[in-house]
Amino acid sequence: MNLTVININYLNAPIDILEKCSCNKDDITDYLSSTVGSLFFQEMVIISTCNRTEWVFVSPEPKKAINVLMSKIKEKTNISESILRKHMLFYQDFEAMSHLFQVVCGLKSMVLGENEILTQIKESYATCMEFGATQAYLNKLFQLLIATGKEARSITNISKGAHSISSIAIEAIKKLDPSFINKPILLIGAGVMIQRALAKLSSMGHNQ
């Protein structure tokens, strides 16, 4: 069984390309509909967060599968394949597994050991499994990934003191201006990071 991962992340791609490669639920469904069950794709899970997008798939002919999927990514993002390949990483078999275990344990996160990636992988796997895009191989692999991610956090100190990006930003503001607690703050956006920032500020007693 041939396991392949196509990866694009915050370290190897500028934000505009990373954003265009990001997948919402409709995008994931579109990718799965046009690939899984076809000649070159047997199973697939797509993981997409603010810092990375990963296409994880099993194929009898990985090289041909990569070419087909790259063509699909080019079509959806309107970015040339040469530029996409310049910013992407390609992993296969053992190297692909090793990469995924590092990701789920928080070793490749912007904040080392953060817990959000474990939840995001669980949700991505659940979405693709419900679609019917996973079978025995990826079901077994992702169940093992999730279990390992939990165990790594329970028996090591990797997530001790880990914060989200929004939490780190607020701590930086506090360090620069300890009196910020009494000053109005404008938060732009309504996504997950802003909601977490609001929760953090509220827990600190900031009410403006």
Residue pairs with C-beta under 8 A, 6 or more apart in sequence:
1 58
1 137
2 58
2 59
2 60
2 61
2 62
2 92
2 93
3 56
3 57
3 58
3 92
3 93
3 96
3 97
3 137
3 141
4 56
4 57
4 58
4 59
4 62
4 65
4 66
4 90
4 91
4 92
4 96
5 54
5 55
5 56
5 89
5 90
5 91
5 92
5 96
5 99
5 100
6 54
6 55
6 66
6 69
6 70
6 73
6 88
6 89
6 90
7 52
7 53
7 54
7 88
7 89
7 90
7 91
7 99
8 17
8 18
8 21
8 52
8 53
8 84
8 87
8 88
8 89
9 18
9 51
9 52
9 53
9 89
9 108
10 18
10 51
10 52
10 110
12 87
12 88
12 89
13 21
13 87
13 88
14 87
17 77
17 79
17 83
17 84
17 87
18 51
18 52
18 53
20 77
20 78
20 79
21 53
21 73
21 77
21 79
21 84
22 48
22 50
22 53
23 31
23 46
23 48
23 53
24 48
25 127
27 48
27 76
28 46
28 48
28 124
28 127
28 128
28 131
29 131
30 76
31 44
31 46
31 55
31 69
31 72
31 76
32 44
32 46
32 128
32 131
32 133
34 72
35 41
35 44
35 57
35 68
35 69
35 72
36 42
36 43
36 44
36 131
36 132
36 133
38 68
40 59
40 60
40 61
40 64
40 65
40 68
41 57
41 58
41 59
41 65
41 68
41 69
42 57
42 58
42 59
42 60
42 135
42 137
43 57
43 58
43 133
43 134
43 135
43 137
43 138
44 55
44 56
44 57
44 58
44 128
44 133
44 134
44 138
45 56
45 57
45 124
45 125
45 128
45 129
45 133
45 134
45 138
45 142
46 53
46 54
46 55
46 56
46 124
46 128
47 53
47 54
47 56
47 103
47 120
47 121
47 124
48 54
48 124
49 116
49 117
49 120
50 193
51 109
51 110
52 103
52 108
54 100
54 103
55 69
55 73
56 96
56 100
56 138
57 65
57 69
58 135
58 137
58 138
59 65
62 92
66 90
70 81
70 84
70 85
71 81
73 79
73 84
74 80
74 81
74 84
77 84
91 98
91 99
97 141
99 108
100 141
100 145
101 145
101 148
102 108
103 109
103 117
103 121
104 117
104 118
104 121
104 145
104 146
104 148
104 149
105 113
105 148
105 149
105 152
105 153
105 158
106 112
106 113
106 114
106 115
106 117
106 118
106 149
106 152
106 153
106 158
106 159
106 162
107 113
107 158
109 116
109 117
110 165
111 162
111 163
111 164
111 165
111 168
112 158
112 162
113 153
113 158
113 159
113 160
113 162
114 159
114 162
114 163
114 164
115 153
115 159
115 162
116 164
117 149
118 146
118 149
118 150
118 153
121 142
121 145
121 146
121 149
122 146
125 134
125 138
125 142
125 146
128 134
128 138
129 139
129 142
134 142
152 158
153 159
163 171
164 193
164 196
165 193
166 193
166 194
166 196
166 197
166 200
167 196
167 197
167 200
169 197
170 197
170 200
170 201
170 204
173 180
174 180
174 181
177 183
180 206
181 204
181 205
181 206
182 208
183 208
184 208
185 201
185 206
185 208
187 194
187 197
187 198
188 194
